């Protein structure tokens, strides 16, 4: 914990330089952000994560790539949901249902499960409503879909794609 408190100081100074605000409130904001990030990385036990500095640029590349894919998914899903809502007929063209999706994470890391759930939930038309621990296949996310006919065949392949990207982003590939 002492490491986190001390390491947050230079990061908060860097925050002040990058934000071009050399004021006490800017330092406090930078310190709180730095402390929060470092605490999340180090955890309560104080063990530092193993970071391979040479892999950081490629991990940043995969993060930017993932954000781009997520942005396109959000845009396409948003247009689809808007068309359904604005459909001129009497009935909304939806077929809602809940479908199980396995996270496909053999480590059962709660961070990866949360990232997967966030990726699904942030796209319009789908929402993770529950998690369950399956002894054999890992963590199961229950996804509510606006149109089950459209997404039932794509949820598992999309999760496979997400898992590959998460592993690359986190440096597990």
TIVO-369017 format. One record per residue (C-alpha): residue in three letters; x, y, z. Coordinates in steps of 0.05 Angstrom, whole numbers. Example, Ala and Ser with C-alpha at 12.3 -4.5 7.8 and 13.67 -1.06 7.14 Angstrom:
2
(pt ala, (246, -90, 156))
(pt ser, (273, -21, 143))
REM end
This chain:
173
(pt unk, (0, 0, 0))
(pt unk, (58, 46, 14))
(pt unk, (83, 35, -57))
(pt unk, (17, 59, -85))
(pt unk, (17, 121, -41))
(pt unk, (88, 139, -62))
(pt unk, (81, 120, -136))
(pt unk, (19, 163, -143))
(pt unk, (60, 226, -129))
(pt unk, (101, 228, -194))
(pt unk, (40, 207, -234))
(pt unk, (0, 264, -205))
(pt unk, (56, 312, -223))
(pt unk, (55, 284, -294))
(pt unk, (-21, 295, -294))
(pt unk, (-9, 369, -278))
(pt unk, (41, 376, -335))
(pt unk, (-4, 341, -385))
(pt unk, (-66, 379, -365))
(pt unk, (-27, 445, -365))
(pt unk, (-57, 462, -297))
(pt unk, (-6, 473, -243))
(pt unk, (-56, 484, -187))
(pt unk, (-70, 448, -122))
(pt unk, (-138, 423, -147))
(pt unk, (-105, 395, -209))
(pt unk, (-53, 359, -166))
(pt unk, (-108, 330, -122))
(pt unk, (-148, 305, -183))
(pt unk, (-84, 275, -212))
(pt unk, (-66, 242, -146))
(pt unk, (-136, 212, -137))
(pt unk, (-135, 185, -209))
(pt unk, (-64, 158, -201))
(pt unk, (-78, 127, -134))
(pt unk, (-141, 94, -160))
(pt unk, (-107, 64, -221))
(pt unk, (-47, 41, -182))
(pt unk, (-90, 12, -127))
(pt unk, (-129, -27, -180))
(pt unk, (-64, -53, -210))
(pt unk, (-29, -69, -145))
(pt unk, (-88, -90, -104))
(pt unk, (-91, -93, -29))
(pt unk, (-35, -143, -22))
(pt unk, (16, -95, -54))
(pt unk, (42, -144, -105))
(pt unk, (58, -109, -170))
(pt unk, (34, -138, -235))
(pt unk, (86, -165, -283))
(pt unk, (90, -114, -338))
(pt unk, (132, -127, -400))
(pt unk, (151, -57, -423))
(pt unk, (167, -82, -493))
(pt unk, (96, -108, -502))
(pt unk, (61, -44, -479))
(pt unk, (59, -11, -549))
(pt unk, (26, -72, -581))
(pt unk, (-23, -76, -522))
(pt unk, (-41, -3, -533))
(pt unk, (-51, -18, -608))
(pt unk, (-99, -75, -591))
(pt unk, (-136, -30, -542))
(pt unk, (-146, 23, -595))
(pt unk, (-167, -31, -645))
(pt unk, (-218, -57, -594))
(pt unk, (-246, 12, -581))
(pt unk, (-255, 21, -656))
(pt unk, (-292, -45, -663))
(pt unk, (-335, -27, -602))
(pt unk, (-352, 41, -631))
(pt unk, (-374, 10, -697))
(pt unk, (-416, -43, -660))
(pt unk, (-449, 12, -619))
(pt unk, (-465, 53, -681))
(pt unk, (-493, -6, -721))
(pt unk, (-534, -32, -662))
(pt unk, (-559, 38, -646))
(pt unk, (-584, 48, -718))
(pt unk, (-617, -21, -716))
(pt unk, (-653, -6, -650))
(pt unk, (-674, 62, -675))
(pt unk, (-704, 31, -738))
(pt unk, (-742, -19, -696))
(pt unk, (-770, 35, -651))
(pt unk, (-789, 80, -708))
(pt unk, (-820, 23, -748))
(pt unk, (-885, 48, -779))
(pt unk, (-926, -15, -766))
(pt unk, (-970, -30, -706))
(pt unk, (-923, -80, -673))
(pt unk, (-851, -71, -657))
(pt unk, (-808, -119, -698))
(pt unk, (-776, -152, -638))
(pt unk, (-769, -222, -611))
(pt unk, (-738, -214, -542))
(pt unk, (-708, -272, -503))
(pt unk, (-651, -289, -456))
(pt unk, (-594, -332, -481))
(pt unk, (-534, -360, -443))
(pt unk, (-464, -340, -468))
(pt unk, (-401, -370, -440))
(pt unk, (-344, -321, -427))
(pt unk, (-295, -372, -455))
(pt unk, (-244, -351, -403))
(pt unk, (-209, -411, -374))
(pt unk, (-178, -368, -319))
(pt unk, (-247, -345, -296))
(pt unk, (-218, -275, -285))
(pt unk, (-274, -229, -259))
(pt unk, (-242, -170, -296))
(pt unk, (-249, -205, -363))
(pt unk, (-321, -225, -346))
(pt unk, (-337, -153, -329))
(pt unk, (-304, -128, -393))
(pt unk, (-344, -178, -434))
(pt unk, (-409, -158, -399))
(pt unk, (-394, -85, -410))
(pt unk, (-380, -96, -484))
(pt unk, (-446, -132, -492))
(pt unk, (-487, -84, -449))
(pt unk, (-461, -20, -481))
(pt unk, (-486, -41, -549))
(pt unk, (-560, -25, -558))
(pt unk, (-607, -84, -563))
(pt unk, (-569, -130, -515))
(pt unk, (-561, -130, -440))
(pt unk, (-525, -177, -392))
(pt unk, (-575, -192, -337))
(pt unk, (-539, -244, -295))
(pt unk, (-476, -286, -285))
(pt unk, (-470, -358, -264))
(pt unk, (-411, -403, -249))
(pt unk, (-411, -467, -290))
(pt unk, (-363, -520, -263))
(pt unk, (-343, -547, -330))
(pt unk, (-347, -490, -381))
(pt unk, (-332, -429, -339))
(pt unk, (-372, -366, -326))
(pt unk, (-440, -359, -361))
(pt unk, (-469, -291, -377))
(pt unk, (-544, -289, -389))
(pt unk, (-557, -239, -444))
(pt unk, (-625, -207, -458))
(pt unk, (-630, -195, -532))
(pt unk, (-681, -151, -567))
(pt unk, (-685, -199, -626))
(pt unk, (-662, -269, -609))
(pt unk, (-668, -293, -682))
(pt unk, (-616, -242, -704))
(pt unk, (-565, -249, -649))
(pt unk, (-569, -322, -626))
(pt unk, (-520, -345, -679))
(pt unk, (-472, -286, -670))
(pt unk, (-465, -280, -594))
(pt unk, (-416, -338, -586))
(pt unk, (-370, -318, -645))
(pt unk, (-371, -246, -621))
(pt unk, (-350, -269, -551))
(pt unk, (-294, -310, -582))
(pt unk, (-270, -247, -618))
(pt unk, (-275, -206, -554))
(pt unk, (-235, -257, -515))
(pt unk, (-179, -257, -566))
(pt unk, (-176, -181, -562))
(pt unk, (-179, -180, -486))
(pt unk, (-121, -229, -482))
(pt unk, (-80, -187, -529))
(pt unk, (-97, -123, -492))
(pt unk, (-78, -154, -425))
(pt unk, (-16, -187, -454))
(pt unk, (-39, -259, -445))
(pt unk, (-30, -280, -518))
REM end
